[in-house]
Amino acid sequence: MLRYLARRLVSLALSLLVASAVIFVSLEIVPGDPAAYMLGLNAQEDTLTALREELGLNKGPVARYFSWLTGMASGDFGTSYTYRTPVADMISDRLWISLPLALYALTLSVLIAFPAGIWAASQRGKPADLAVMGVTQLGVAIPNFWFAMLMVLIFAINLRWFSAGGFAGWDNGLLAGMKSLTLPAIALALPQASILTRVMRSALLDTLGEDYIRTARAKGLSRGQALRRHALRNAMIPVLTIIGLQFSFLMAGAIIIENVFFLPGLGQLVFKAISARDLIVVESVVMLLVFAVIVVNFAVDIAYAWVDPRLRGR
C-alpha cells in the first residue's frame, strides 16, 4: 500500500508539472499585450516599456514560467496586473465562496441520488423505476443555468424566500451564508444528481446479478436486504468515480451559475481576469483548479481500496 501511495504521489507531482506547462504555454500564445490593454491604444512606447518592466513582462517566457512556478511552490502566486494586489489574497477571498458552494452542491447531489438510485434498482421494471429514470433523463437534458433562472423566478421573485443574487457574507453568520448559496447549489446539484442516480442504479443492477447475491437470496434474504447488505458497497466503485468527477466539475464549471447569481467566486474572478487580460490571475486560478481535480482523483483512488478490500490485495 505504501508503494502504491508513493507511485500515486509521484504521478500527482508529474501531472501538476505538465499541467502548469500546458497552462502557461496556452496563455502565452493568446494574442494581445496586457500592458497595451491596460494603458490603451494611445500609450507611448516608453510608458509601455516601463509598465512591462514593472509587471515582469520584459523577461523571457522561460524565466517567467520558472518564476511563476517557484512562486506557487512557496504560496506566492504573483501580483494582479489589473488590481495590483496579491493573486493569492484574491483567490483566498473567493475560494471561501466557490469551495462551500461546490461541497454544498455535491452533498445535495449525493443526498438525492443515493436514495433515488437504490429505490430505482430495487423496483426494477416497475412504475417507480420508470418514473425515476424519466425524471433523471430530464435532469440530464436540461442545463443547470436554466434551473438557476427558473428557481430565481419561483423562489426569489414570486415567493421571495431567497434573494435573487449576491452573497450575504460569512460575517453575517453561517445560516445567512448558506441561504445565499442554496439556490445556486440546487441549480448545480440537480443535473449532477440525475447522472449519479443513473450510475448508482446501473451499478447496483450489475452487482445484483452476481453469484454471491443469488446465494444470499437463496439463504432467505429479500431483494432489498441483499441489496443493502451485499450489493451496495460492491457497487460503489463507479459511483465514487462519478462523485470525484462531479466535485471537479462543480469547482471548475460553476462560472455560469456564479454569474447568474452574482456570486463573487472563482468563476467570476476568472471571467473578469480574462476580460481584462490579467493573465497571472487566470494562470493561477486554473492551476489551482487543476490541483483540486488531481487531488480529488487521488483521494478517489485511495477510497477504492477502502470500499473494496479486493483492491488492497491487488
Phi and psi restraints in degrees (value plus and minus 20) as a CYANA .aco file:
   2 LEU   PHI     -85.9   -45.9
   2 LEU   PSI     -59.2   -19.2
   3 ARG   PHI     -84.5   -44.5
   3 ARG   PSI     -58.7   -18.7
   4 TYR   PHI     -82.6   -42.6
   4 TYR   PSI     -64.6   -24.6
   5 LEU   PHI     -82.9   -42.9
   5 LEU   PSI     -60.2   -20.2
   6 ALA   PHI     -83.5   -43.5
   6 ALA   PSI     -63.7   -23.7
   7 ARG   PHI     -83.2   -43.2
   7 ARG   PSI     -60.6   -20.6
   8 ARG   PHI     -87.1   -47.1
   8 ARG   PSI     -56.4   -16.4
   9 LEU   PHI     -87.2   -47.2
   9 LEU   PSI     -60.2   -20.2
  10 VAL   PHI     -83.2   -43.2
  10 VAL   PSI     -63.6   -23.6
  11 SER   PHI     -81.7   -41.7
  11 SER   PSI     -58.9   -18.9
  12 LEU   PHI     -81.9   -41.9
  12 LEU   PSI     -65.9   -25.9
  13 ALA   PHI     -83.8   -43.8
  13 ALA   PSI     -62.6   -22.6
  14 LEU   PHI     -85.6   -45.6
  14 LEU   PSI     -59.0   -19.0
  15 SER   PHI     -82.6   -42.6
  15 SER   PSI     -61.5   -21.5
  16 LEU   PHI     -84.6   -44.6
  16 LEU   PSI     -59.7   -19.7
  17 LEU   PHI     -85.0   -45.0
  17 LEU   PSI     -65.8   -25.8
  18 VAL   PHI     -84.4   -44.4
  18 VAL   PSI     -61.9   -21.9
  19 ALA   PHI     -82.7   -42.7
  19 ALA   PSI     -60.5   -20.5
  20 SER   PHI     -82.7   -42.7
  20 SER   PSI     -60.2   -20.2
  21 ALA   PHI     -85.6   -45.6
  21 ALA   PSI     -62.7   -22.7
  22 VAL   PHI     -84.5   -44.5
  22 VAL   PSI     -63.3   -23.3
  23 ILE   PHI     -83.1   -43.1
  23 ILE   PSI     -65.8   -25.8
  24 PHE   PHI     -83.8   -43.8
  24 PHE   PSI     -67.0   -27.0
  25 VAL   PHI     -84.7   -44.7
  25 VAL   PSI     -60.8   -20.8
  26 SER   PHI     -80.6   -40.6
  26 SER   PSI     -60.1   -20.1
  27 LEU   PHI     -99.2   -59.2
  27 LEU   PSI     -45.7    -5.7
  28 GLU   PHI     -87.7   -47.7
  28 GLU   PSI     -55.1   -15.1
  29 ILE   PHI    -104.0   -64.0
  29 ILE   PSI     -25.6    14.4
  30 VAL   PHI     -88.0   -48.0
  30 VAL   PSI     108.0   148.0
  31 PRO   PHI     -86.8   -46.8
  31 PRO   PSI     131.4   171.4
  32 GLY   PHI      96.0   136.0
  32 GLY   PSI     128.4   168.4
  33 ASP   PHI    -133.5   -93.5
  33 ASP   PSI      98.8   138.8
  34 PRO   PHI     -76.8   -36.8
  34 PRO   PSI     -57.8   -17.8
  35 ALA   PHI     -85.5   -45.5
  35 ALA   PSI     -63.3   -23.3
  36 ALA   PHI     -85.7   -45.7
  36 ALA   PSI     -55.5   -15.5
  37 TYR   PHI     -85.6   -45.6
  37 TYR   PSI     -60.1   -20.1
  38 MET   PHI     -90.0   -50.0
  38 MET   PSI     -58.2   -18.2
  39 LEU   PHI    -111.3   -71.3
  39 LEU   PSI     -35.8     4.2
  40 GLY   PHI      74.6   114.6
  40 GLY   PSI     155.8   195.8
  41 LEU   PHI     -91.1   -51.1
  41 LEU   PSI     -48.1    -8.1
  42 ASN   PHI    -115.9   -75.9
  42 ASN   PSI      -3.9    36.1
  43 ALA   PHI     -89.6   -49.6
  43 ALA   PSI     123.5   163.5
  44 GLN   PHI     -96.2   -56.2
  44 GLN   PSI     132.9   172.9
  45 GLU   PHI     -84.8   -44.8
  45 GLU   PSI     -59.1   -19.1
  46 ASP   PHI     -86.2   -46.2
  46 ASP   PSI     -53.4   -13.4
  47 THR   PHI     -87.9   -47.9
  47 THR   PSI     -60.3   -20.3
  48 LEU   PHI     -83.1   -43.1
  48 LEU   PSI     -61.6   -21.6
  49 THR   PHI     -83.2   -43.2
  49 THR   PSI     -62.4   -22.4
  50 ALA   PHI     -84.9   -44.9
  50 ALA   PSI     -60.5   -20.5
  51 LEU   PHI     -88.6   -48.6
  51 LEU   PSI     -61.0   -21.0
  52 ARG   PHI     -80.5   -40.5
  52 ARG   PSI     -59.9   -19.9
  53 GLU   PHI     -87.1   -47.1
  53 GLU   PSI     -57.6   -17.6
  54 GLU   PHI     -86.9   -46.9
  54 GLU   PSI     -57.6   -17.6
  55 LEU   PHI    -103.6   -63.6
  55 LEU   PSI     -28.5    11.5
  56 GLY   PHI      63.4   103.4
  56 GLY   PSI      -7.5    32.5
  57 LEU   PHI    -100.4   -60.4
  57 LEU   PSI     -28.3    11.7
  58 ASN   PHI     -98.8   -58.8
  58 ASN   PSI     -33.2     6.8
  59 LYS   PHI     -96.8   -56.8
  59 LYS   PSI     142.4   182.4
  60 GLY   PHI     -90.5   -50.5
  60 GLY   PSI     141.0   181.0
  61 PRO   PHI     -79.6   -39.6
  61 PRO   PSI     -60.1   -20.1
  62 VAL   PHI     -84.8   -44.8
  62 VAL   PSI     -63.5   -23.5
  63 ALA   PHI     -84.3   -44.3
  63 ALA   PSI     -60.7   -20.7
  64 ARG   PHI     -88.1   -48.1
  64 ARG   PSI     -55.7   -15.7
  65 TYR   PHI     -84.0   -44.0
  65 TYR   PSI     -68.1   -28.1
  66 PHE   PHI     -90.0   -50.0
  66 PHE   PSI     -51.5   -11.5
  67 SER   PHI     -84.8   -44.8
  67 SER   PSI     -62.7   -22.7
  68 TRP   PHI     -85.8   -45.8
  68 TRP   PSI     -61.2   -21.2
  69 LEU   PHI     -86.5   -46.5
  69 LEU   PSI     -67.8   -27.8
  70 THR   PHI     -87.0   -47.0
  70 THR   PSI     -53.5   -13.5
  71 GLY   PHI     -83.5   -43.5
  71 GLY   PSI     -64.1   -24.1
  72 MET   PHI     -83.0   -43.0
  72 MET   PSI     -56.6   -16.6
  73 ALA   PHI     -82.1   -42.1
  73 ALA   PSI     -48.5    -8.5
  74 SER   PHI    -120.8   -80.8
  74 SER   PSI     -13.3    26.7
  75 GLY   PHI      68.7   108.7
  75 GLY   PSI     -14.2    25.8
  76 ASP   PHI    -123.5   -83.5
  76 ASP   PSI      87.0   127.0
  77 PHE   PHI    -110.2   -70.2
  77 PHE   PSI     -14.8    25.2
  78 GLY   PHI      74.9   114.9
  78 GLY   PSI    -192.6  -152.6
  79 THR   PHI    -136.9   -96.9
  79 THR   PSI     115.1   155.1
  80 SER   PHI     -82.0   -42.0
  80 SER   PSI     115.0   155.0
  81 TYR   PHI     -86.2   -46.2
  81 TYR   PSI     -57.5   -17.5
  82 THR   PHI    -105.6   -65.6
  82 THR   PSI     -68.9   -28.9
  83 TYR   PHI    -113.5   -73.5
  83 TYR   PSI     -32.1     7.9
  84 ARG   PHI      36.2    76.2
  84 ARG   PSI      16.2    56.2
  85 THR   PHI    -144.3  -104.3
  85 THR   PSI     136.6   176.6
  86 PRO   PHI     -78.8   -38.8
  86 PRO   PSI     113.8   153.8
  87 VAL   PHI     -84.0   -44.0
  87 VAL   PSI     -55.2   -15.2
  88 ALA   PHI     -79.6   -39.6
  88 ALA   PSI     -59.1   -19.1
  89 ASP   PHI     -88.4   -48.4
  89 ASP   PSI     -58.9   -18.9
  90 MET   PHI     -84.6   -44.6
  90 MET   PSI     -62.4   -22.4
  91 ILE   PHI     -86.9   -46.9
  91 ILE   PSI     -62.6   -22.6
  92 SER   PHI     -81.0   -41.0
  92 SER   PSI     -61.7   -21.7
  93 ASP   PHI     -83.1   -43.1
  93 ASP   PSI     -58.0   -18.0
  94 ARG   PHI    -109.2   -69.2
  94 ARG   PSI     -41.4    -1.4
  95 LEU   PHI     -85.4   -45.4
  95 LEU   PSI     -49.8    -9.8
  96 TRP   PHI     -93.1   -53.1
  96 TRP   PSI     -20.9    19.1
  97 ILE   PHI    -128.4   -88.4
  97 ILE   PSI     -67.5   -27.5
  98 SER   PHI     -88.0   -48.0
  98 SER   PSI     -61.1   -21.1
  99 LEU   PHI     -87.2   -47.2
  99 LEU   PSI     -69.6   -29.6
 100 PRO   PHI     -79.9   -39.9
 100 PRO   PSI     -55.3   -15.3
 101 LEU   PHI     -83.0   -43.0
 101 LEU   PSI     -65.0   -25.0
 102 ALA   PHI     -83.6   -43.6
 102 ALA   PSI     -63.7   -23.7
 103 LEU   PHI     -86.5   -46.5
 103 LEU   PSI     -59.9   -19.9
 104 TYR   PHI     -81.8   -41.8
 104 TYR   PSI     -68.1   -28.1
 105 ALA   PHI     -85.4   -45.4
 105 ALA   PSI     -59.5   -19.5
 106 LEU   PHI     -86.3   -46.3
 106 LEU   PSI     -60.3   -20.3
 107 THR   PHI     -81.7   -41.7
 107 THR   PSI     -64.9   -24.9
 108 LEU   PHI     -82.4   -42.4
 108 LEU   PSI     -60.6   -20.6
 109 SER   PHI     -80.8   -40.8
 109 SER   PSI     -65.3   -25.3
 110 VAL   PHI     -86.8   -46.8
 110 VAL   PSI     -62.9   -22.9
 111 LEU   PHI     -84.3   -44.3
 111 LEU   PSI     -49.6    -9.6
 112 ILE   PHI    -102.6   -62.6
 112 ILE   PSI     -64.0   -24.0
 113 ALA   PHI     -94.1   -54.1
 113 ALA   PSI     -59.7   -19.7
 114 PHE   PHI     -82.7   -42.7
 114 PHE   PSI     -74.3   -34.3
 115 PRO   PHI     -81.5   -41.5
 115 PRO   PSI     -60.4   -20.4
 116 ALA   PHI     -86.2   -46.2
 116 ALA   PSI     -63.0   -23.0
 117 GLY   PHI     -86.3   -46.3
 117 GLY   PSI     -62.2   -22.2
 118 ILE   PHI     -85.2   -45.2
 118 ILE   PSI     -62.9   -22.9
 119 TRP   PHI     -83.3   -43.3
 119 TRP   PSI     -63.6   -23.6
 120 ALA   PHI     -83.7   -43.7
 120 ALA   PSI     -60.7   -20.7
 121 ALA   PHI     -86.7   -46.7
 121 ALA   PSI     -57.3   -17.3
 122 SER   PHI     -93.0   -53.0
 122 SER   PSI     -40.7    -0.7
 123 GLN   PHI    -131.4   -91.4
 123 GLN   PSI      14.8    54.8
 124 ARG   PHI     -73.7   -33.7
 124 ARG   PSI     109.0   149.0
 125 GLY   PHI      60.7   100.7
 125 GLY   PSI     -26.9    13.1
 126 LYS   PHI    -111.8   -71.8
 126 LYS   PSI     148.2   188.2
 127 PRO   PHI     -76.2   -36.2
 127 PRO   PSI     -55.2   -15.2
 128 ALA   PHI     -83.4   -43.4
 128 ALA   PSI     -60.4   -20.4
 129 ASP   PHI     -84.8   -44.8
 129 ASP   PSI     -64.5   -24.5
 130 LEU   PHI     -83.6   -43.6
 130 LEU   PSI     -57.6   -17.6
 131 ALA   PHI     -86.1   -46.1
 131 ALA   PSI     -64.5   -24.5
 132 VAL   PHI     -82.5   -42.5
 132 VAL   PSI     -63.9   -23.9
 133 MET   PHI     -86.1   -46.1
 133 MET   PSI     -55.2   -15.2
 134 GLY   PHI     -86.1   -46.1
 134 GLY   PSI     -63.5   -23.5
 135 VAL   PHI     -84.7   -44.7
 135 VAL   PSI     -62.8   -22.8
 136 THR   PHI     -87.5   -47.5
 136 THR   PSI     -50.9   -10.9
 137 GLN   PHI     -83.5   -43.5
 137 GLN   PSI     -59.7   -19.7
 138 LEU   PHI     -85.1   -45.1
 138 LEU   PSI     -61.9   -21.9
 139 GLY   PHI     -81.5   -41.5
 139 GLY   PSI     -56.8   -16.8
 140 VAL   PHI     -91.7   -51.7
 140 VAL   PSI     -57.1   -17.1
 141 ALA   PHI     -97.0   -57.0
 141 ALA   PSI     -51.5   -11.5
 142 ILE   PHI    -109.9   -69.9
 142 ILE   PSI     108.6   148.6
 143 PRO   PHI     -89.5   -49.5
 143 PRO   PSI     132.6   172.6
 144 ASN   PHI     -87.9   -47.9
 144 ASN   PSI     -47.3    -7.3
 145 PHE   PHI     -89.7   -49.7
 145 PHE   PSI     -45.9    -5.9
 146 TRP   PHI     -90.8   -50.8
 146 TRP   PSI     -61.8   -21.8
 147 PHE   PHI     -77.2   -37.2
 147 PHE   PSI     -62.2   -22.2
 148 ALA   PHI     -80.7   -40.7
 148 ALA   PSI     -68.2   -28.2
 149 MET   PHI     -86.4   -46.4
 149 MET   PSI     -56.1   -16.1
 150 LEU   PHI     -85.5   -45.5
 150 LEU   PSI     -61.3   -21.3
 151 MET   PHI     -90.4   -50.4
 151 MET   PSI     -54.7   -14.7
 152 VAL   PHI     -81.5   -41.5
 152 VAL   PSI     -63.3   -23.3
 153 LEU   PHI     -82.9   -42.9
 153 LEU   PSI     -63.5   -23.5
 154 ILE   PHI    -100.5   -60.5
 154 ILE   PSI     -75.3   -35.3
 155 PHE   PHI    -109.3   -69.3
 155 PHE   PSI     -42.1    -2.1
 156 ALA   PHI    -119.6   -79.6
 156 ALA   PSI     -65.6   -25.6
 157 ILE   PHI    -106.5   -66.5
 157 ILE   PSI     -68.8   -28.8
 158 ASN   PHI    -101.0   -61.0
 158 ASN   PSI     -73.8   -33.8
 159 LEU   PHI    -106.5   -66.5
 159 LEU   PSI     -43.4    -3.4
 160 ARG   PHI      39.4    79.4
 160 ARG   PSI      16.5    56.5
 161 TRP   PHI    -103.6   -63.6
 161 TRP   PSI     -49.4    -9.4
 162 PHE   PHI    -151.5  -111.5
 162 PHE   PSI     142.0   182.0
 163 SER   PHI     -97.7   -57.7
 163 SER   PSI     133.6   173.6
 164 ALA   PHI     -96.0   -56.0
 164 ALA   PSI     -34.4     5.6
 165 GLY   PHI     158.9   198.9
 165 GLY   PSI     156.7   196.7
 166 GLY   PHI      67.5   107.5
 166 GLY   PSI     151.5   191.5
 167 PHE   PHI    -149.5  -109.5
 167 PHE   PSI     107.4   147.4
 168 ALA   PHI     -88.8   -48.8
 168 ALA   PSI     -46.3    -6.3
 169 GLY   PHI      75.8   115.8
 169 GLY   PSI     122.1   162.1
 170 TRP   PHI     -91.0   -51.0
 170 TRP   PSI     -37.7     2.3
 171 ASP   PHI     -85.1   -45.1
 171 ASP   PSI     -44.1    -4.1
 172 ASN   PHI    -107.1   -67.1
 172 ASN   PSI     -14.6    25.4
 173 GLY   PHI      92.4   132.4
 173 GLY   PSI     135.3   175.3
 174 LEU   PHI     -83.9   -43.9
 174 LEU   PSI     -59.9   -19.9
 175 LEU   PHI     -83.4   -43.4
 175 LEU   PSI     -61.9   -21.9
 176 ALA   PHI     -85.6   -45.6
 176 ALA   PSI     -61.5   -21.5
 177 GLY   PHI     -85.0   -45.0
 177 GLY   PSI     -64.8   -24.8
 178 MET   PHI     -86.0   -46.0
 178 MET   PSI     -54.7   -14.7
 179 LYS   PHI     -84.0   -44.0
 179 LYS   PSI     -57.8   -17.8
 180 SER   PHI     -86.0   -46.0
 180 SER   PSI     -48.5    -8.5
 181 LEU   PHI    -113.8   -73.8
 181 LEU   PSI     -24.4    15.6
 182 THR   PHI     -86.0   -46.0
 182 THR   PSI     -72.1   -32.1
 183 LEU   PHI     -83.3   -43.3
 183 LEU   PSI     -65.7   -25.7
 184 PRO   PHI     -80.1   -40.1
 184 PRO   PSI     -59.0   -19.0
 185 ALA   PHI     -85.3   -45.3
 185 ALA   PSI     -60.2   -20.2
 186 ILE   PHI     -85.5   -45.5
 186 ILE   PSI     -62.1   -22.1
 187 ALA   PHI     -81.9   -41.9
 187 ALA   PSI     -58.0   -18.0
 188 LEU   PHI     -94.7   -54.7
 188 LEU   PSI     -54.0   -14.0
 189 ALA   PHI     -97.9   -57.9
 189 ALA   PSI     -54.9   -14.9
 190 LEU   PHI     -79.9   -39.9
 190 LEU   PSI     -69.4   -29.4
 191 PRO   PHI     -84.2   -44.2
 191 PRO   PSI     -57.5   -17.5
 192 GLN   PHI     -88.5   -48.5
 192 GLN   PSI     -57.3   -17.3
 193 ALA   PHI     -84.0   -44.0
 193 ALA   PSI     -56.0   -16.0
 194 SER   PHI     -84.4   -44.4
 194 SER   PSI     -64.2   -24.2
 195 ILE   PHI     -84.0   -44.0
 195 ILE   PSI     -66.3   -26.3
 196 LEU   PHI     -85.4   -45.4
 196 LEU   PSI     -55.7   -15.7
 197 THR   PHI     -81.8   -41.8
 197 THR   PSI     -63.6   -23.6
 198 ARG   PHI     -87.6   -47.6
 198 ARG   PSI     -58.8   -18.8
 199 VAL   PHI     -86.3   -46.3
 199 VAL   PSI     -63.4   -23.4
 200 MET   PHI     -80.0   -40.0
 200 MET   PSI     -66.8   -26.8
 201 ARG   PHI     -80.8   -40.8
 201 ARG   PSI     -67.5   -27.5
 202 SER   PHI     -82.6   -42.6
 202 SER   PSI     -62.6   -22.6
 203 ALA   PHI     -85.2   -45.2
 203 ALA   PSI     -60.3   -20.3
 204 LEU   PHI     -86.5   -46.5
 204 LEU   PSI     -60.8   -20.8
 205 LEU   PHI     -85.6   -45.6
 205 LEU   PSI     -57.8   -17.8
 206 ASP   PHI     -83.3   -43.3
 206 ASP   PSI     -61.9   -21.9
 207 THR   PHI     -89.3   -49.3
 207 THR   PSI     -55.7   -15.7
 208 LEU   PHI     -86.6   -46.6
 208 LEU   PSI     -35.0     5.0
 209 GLY   PHI    -108.7   -68.7
 209 GLY   PSI     -19.3    20.7
 210 GLU   PHI     -96.3   -56.3
 210 GLU   PSI     140.0   180.0
 211 ASP   PHI     -83.6   -43.6
 211 ASP   PSI     -59.0   -19.0
 212 TYR   PHI     -88.2   -48.2
 212 TYR   PSI     -44.9    -4.9
 213 ILE   PHI     -91.9   -51.9
 213 ILE   PSI     -61.0   -21.0
 214 ARG   PHI     -83.8   -43.8
 214 ARG   PSI     -56.7   -16.7
 215 THR   PHI     -84.1   -44.1
 215 THR   PSI     -63.2   -23.2
 216 ALA   PHI     -83.0   -43.0
 216 ALA   PSI     -58.7   -18.7
 217 ARG   PHI     -86.7   -46.7
 217 ARG   PSI     -57.7   -17.7
 218 ALA   PHI     -86.3   -46.3
 218 ALA   PSI     -46.8    -6.8
 219 LYS   PHI    -100.2   -60.2
 219 LYS   PSI     -23.5    16.5
 220 GLY   PHI      95.6   135.6
 220 GLY   PSI     -22.2    17.8
 221 LEU   PHI     -93.4   -53.4
 221 LEU   PSI     122.2   162.2
 222 SER   PHI     -94.4   -54.4
 222 SER   PSI     150.6   190.6
 223 ARG   PHI     -81.2   -41.2
 223 ARG   PSI     -61.9   -21.9
 224 GLY   PHI     -85.9   -45.9
 224 GLY   PSI     -60.4   -20.4
 225 GLN   PHI     -85.8   -45.8
 225 GLN   PSI     -62.8   -22.8
 226 ALA   PHI     -83.4   -43.4
 226 ALA   PSI     -56.2   -16.2
 227 LEU   PHI     -85.9   -45.9
 227 LEU   PSI     -68.2   -28.2
 228 ARG   PHI     -91.9   -51.9
 228 ARG   PSI     -59.8   -19.8
 229 ARG   PHI    -103.4   -63.4
 229 ARG   PSI     -52.2   -12.2
 230 HIS   PHI    -142.0  -102.0
 230 HIS   PSI     -61.8   -21.8
 231 ALA   PHI     -98.7   -58.7
 231 ALA   PSI     -55.9   -15.9
 232 LEU   PHI     -80.6   -40.6
 232 LEU   PSI     -70.0   -30.0
 233 ARG   PHI     -85.8   -45.8
 233 ARG   PSI     -58.1   -18.1
 234 ASN   PHI     -93.4   -53.4
 234 ASN   PSI     -35.2     4.8
 235 ALA   PHI    -112.2   -72.2
 235 ALA   PSI     -16.1    23.9
 236 MET   PHI    -100.1   -60.1
 236 MET   PSI     -35.7     4.3
 237 ILE   PHI     -80.2   -40.2
 237 ILE   PSI     -75.7   -35.7
 238 PRO   PHI     -84.7   -44.7
 238 PRO   PSI     -50.7   -10.7
 239 VAL   PHI     -87.1   -47.1
 239 VAL   PSI     -63.5   -23.5
 240 LEU   PHI     -82.1   -42.1
 240 LEU   PSI     -57.9   -17.9
 241 THR   PHI     -80.0   -40.0
 241 THR   PSI     -66.1   -26.1
 242 ILE   PHI     -86.4   -46.4
 242 ILE   PSI     -58.3   -18.3
 243 ILE   PHI     -82.5   -42.5
 243 ILE   PSI     -63.2   -23.2
 244 GLY   PHI     -81.4   -41.4
 244 GLY   PSI     -63.0   -23.0
 245 LEU   PHI     -85.5   -45.5
 245 LEU   PSI     -57.4   -17.4
 246 GLN   PHI     -87.8   -47.8
 246 GLN   PSI     -59.8   -19.8
 247 PHE   PHI     -82.8   -42.8
 247 PHE   PSI     -61.1   -21.1
 248 SER   PHI     -81.6   -41.6
 248 SER   PSI     -61.9   -21.9
 249 PHE   PHI     -85.3   -45.3
 249 PHE   PSI     -61.7   -21.7
 250 LEU   PHI     -85.6   -45.6
 250 LEU   PSI     -52.8   -12.8
 251 MET   PHI     -93.2   -53.2
 251 MET   PSI     -62.1   -22.1
 252 ALA   PHI    -116.4   -76.4
 252 ALA   PSI     -40.5    -0.5
 253 GLY   PHI    -130.1   -90.1
 253 GLY   PSI      -1.5    38.5
 254 ALA   PHI    -114.1   -74.1
 254 ALA   PSI      -2.5    37.5
 255 ILE   PHI     -81.0   -41.0
 255 ILE   PSI     -65.6   -25.6
 256 ILE   PHI     -85.6   -45.6
 256 ILE   PSI     -64.5   -24.5
 257 ILE   PHI     -84.4   -44.4
 257 ILE   PSI     -61.4   -21.4
 258 GLU   PHI     -83.0   -43.0
 258 GLU   PSI     -53.3   -13.3
 259 ASN   PHI     -96.8   -56.8
 259 ASN   PSI     -52.3   -12.3
 260 VAL   PHI     -83.4   -43.4
 260 VAL   PSI     -61.5   -21.5
 261 PHE   PHI    -119.0   -79.0
 261 PHE   PSI     -12.3    27.7
 262 PHE   PHI      35.2    75.2
 262 PHE   PSI      23.3    63.3
 263 LEU   PHI    -108.9   -68.9
 263 LEU   PSI     108.1   148.1
 264 PRO   PHI    -101.2   -61.2
 264 PRO   PSI      43.0    83.0
 265 GLY   PHI    -122.1   -82.1
 265 GLY   PSI    -186.8  -146.8
 266 LEU   PHI     -84.6   -44.6
 266 LEU   PSI     -55.5   -15.5
 267 GLY   PHI     -81.4   -41.4
 267 GLY   PSI     -66.3   -26.3
 268 GLN   PHI     -86.8   -46.8
 268 GLN   PSI     -54.8   -14.8
 269 LEU   PHI     -83.0   -43.0
 269 LEU   PSI     -65.5   -25.5
 270 VAL   PHI     -84.2   -44.2
 270 VAL   PSI     -62.0   -22.0
 271 PHE   PHI     -80.1   -40.1
 271 PHE   PSI     -65.7   -25.7
 272 LYS   PHI     -89.2   -49.2
 272 LYS   PSI     -57.1   -17.1
 273 ALA   PHI     -86.1   -46.1
 273 ALA   PSI     -58.3   -18.3
 274 ILE   PHI     -84.9   -44.9
 274 ILE   PSI     -63.1   -23.1
 275 SER   PHI     -82.6   -42.6
 275 SER   PSI     -54.2   -14.2
 276 ALA   PHI    -114.9   -74.9
 276 ALA   PSI     -14.5    25.5
 277 ARG   PHI      38.0    78.0
 277 ARG   PSI      14.5    54.5
 278 ASP   PHI    -107.8   -67.8
 278 ASP   PSI      58.0    98.0
 279 LEU   PHI     -86.4   -46.4
 279 LEU   PSI     -52.2   -12.2
 280 ILE   PHI     -84.6   -44.6
 280 ILE   PSI     -54.5   -14.5
 281 VAL   PHI     -90.4   -50.4
 281 VAL   PSI     -64.4   -24.4
 282 VAL   PHI     -80.9   -40.9
 282 VAL   PSI     -67.0   -27.0
 283 GLU   PHI     -78.3   -38.3
 283 GLU   PSI     -65.3   -25.3
 284 SER   PHI     -89.6   -49.6
 284 SER   PSI     -62.5   -22.5
 285 VAL   PHI     -87.2   -47.2
 285 VAL   PSI     -64.7   -24.7
 286 VAL   PHI     -82.7   -42.7
 286 VAL   PSI     -59.1   -19.1
 287 MET   PHI     -84.8   -44.8
 287 MET   PSI     -59.5   -19.5
 288 LEU   PHI     -83.5   -43.5
 288 LEU   PSI     -60.5   -20.5
 289 LEU   PHI     -87.4   -47.4
 289 LEU   PSI     -58.6   -18.6
 290 VAL   PHI     -82.9   -42.9
 290 VAL   PSI     -61.3   -21.3
 291 PHE   PHI     -80.1   -40.1
 291 PHE   PSI     -62.5   -22.5
 292 ALA   PHI     -83.5   -43.5
 292 ALA   PSI     -62.3   -22.3
 293 VAL   PHI     -81.6   -41.6
 293 VAL   PSI     -66.4   -26.4
 294 ILE   PHI     -86.9   -46.9
 294 ILE   PSI     -61.5   -21.5
 295 VAL   PHI     -85.7   -45.7
 295 VAL   PSI     -59.9   -19.9
 296 VAL   PHI     -84.2   -44.2
 296 VAL   PSI     -62.4   -22.4
 297 ASN   PHI     -82.5   -42.5
 297 ASN   PSI     -57.5   -17.5
 298 PHE   PHI     -83.3   -43.3
 298 PHE   PSI     -63.8   -23.8
 299 ALA   PHI     -84.7   -44.7
 299 ALA   PSI     -56.5   -16.5
 300 VAL   PHI     -85.4   -45.4
 300 VAL   PSI     -60.4   -20.4
 301 ASP   PHI     -79.9   -39.9
 301 ASP   PSI     -61.2   -21.2
 302 ILE   PHI     -86.9   -46.9
 302 ILE   PSI     -57.8   -17.8
 303 ALA   PHI     -85.9   -45.9
 303 ALA   PSI     -49.0    -9.0
 304 TYR   PHI     -74.9   -34.9
 304 TYR   PSI     -68.2   -28.2
 305 ALA   PHI     -86.6   -46.6
 305 ALA   PSI     -51.0   -11.0
 306 TRP   PHI     -92.3   -52.3
 306 TRP   PSI     -59.1   -19.1
 307 VAL   PHI     -95.0   -55.0
 307 VAL   PSI     -64.7   -24.7
 308 ASP   PHI    -133.5   -93.5
 308 ASP   PSI      85.1   125.1
 309 PRO   PHI     -81.1   -41.1
 309 PRO   PSI     -43.5    -3.5
 310 ARG   PHI     -83.0   -43.0
 310 ARG   PSI     -50.1   -10.1
 311 LEU   PHI     -92.6   -52.6
 311 LEU   PSI     -49.7    -9.7
 312 ARG   PHI     -84.4   -44.4
 312 ARG   PSI     -57.6   -17.6
 313 GLY   PHI     -86.9   -46.9
 313 GLY   PSI     -55.8   -15.8
